[in-house]
């Protein structure tokens, strides 16, 4: 692992000067700080354990952060809440300090949009990235970063410093399709999330594979992408109904809630006229009528797994993926297909 001494030797300056540059000290020039940070990035340096914190010997072992975009997280009803809680709980076991940064990195970096520079200047040993699009400027940088980084539902190949944590979408979609198949449904629609997101692309493949496994046709009129909000259902559910779908699998519980509302507006009943399955098992599944059958993602365990994976990456254990198992939770929104009753 690259040390402060290695940076000092590379630049031909004192280790104390490198330390000051990495800690943004005020008694060295901005030009020297820039040289130190640039060299640290070039050599692949990451912040090490901190022996002292504000002059105290009981410092946190490390400082890491969670960046979160495009996802709600402030209360227990929101998807990101348990992800962050699980991460923080696991970090506490190792006496690691966790900062939550609930906005884009672009808004946080006043002098540069460089991910590694931002992390080094703020003394972060690693990060957990939630809700980031692979088209985000920083996602492009993840392919070459030296900073240990865990991505939720996104994957960067060939960089041993970047890992992926998520739930097995193939198994999740198969559980959903099999449940409906066993209830006699054949005309099954799938309302996915954002079209270009990696997780959405993978879920579309998983849905098609599951349908093929049970010898069910994938009707292009019953396959759409929207957004992870209830409102997107109104744009696609009417077409599903017009094309004789007897069941709809939704990529999130929020979409499923919207689908139930849209079906009801058209004078139909769930599950008597059409069955609906959600994904995630958010608390809203129990507050909607009918309660929502869903594929559970254990978000608390996902957060804990992200922290464990980050620790491995920091210790130079190049784990690529950490995949958790989903679980089918059967409630009131699915029933036997009328045509098969």
Secondary structure, DSSP 8 states (H G I E B T S, - for coil): ---HHHHHHHHTS-HHHHHHHHTT-SSS-HHHHHHHHHHHHHHT------S-BTTBSS--SEEEEEEE-SS--SSTTSHHHHHHHHHHHHHHHTTEEEEEE-S-HHHH-SS---HHHHHHHTT-SEEEEES--TTSHHHHHTTT--SEEEEES---TT-TTEEEEEE-HHHHHHHHHHHHHHTT--SEEEEES-TTSHHHHHHHHHHHHHHHHTT----GGGEEE--SSGGGHHHHHHHHHHTT-SEEEESSHHHHHHHHHHHHHTT--TTTT-EEEEEE--GGGGTSSS--EEEE--HHHHHHHHHHHHHHHHTT----EEEE--EEE--TT----GGG-
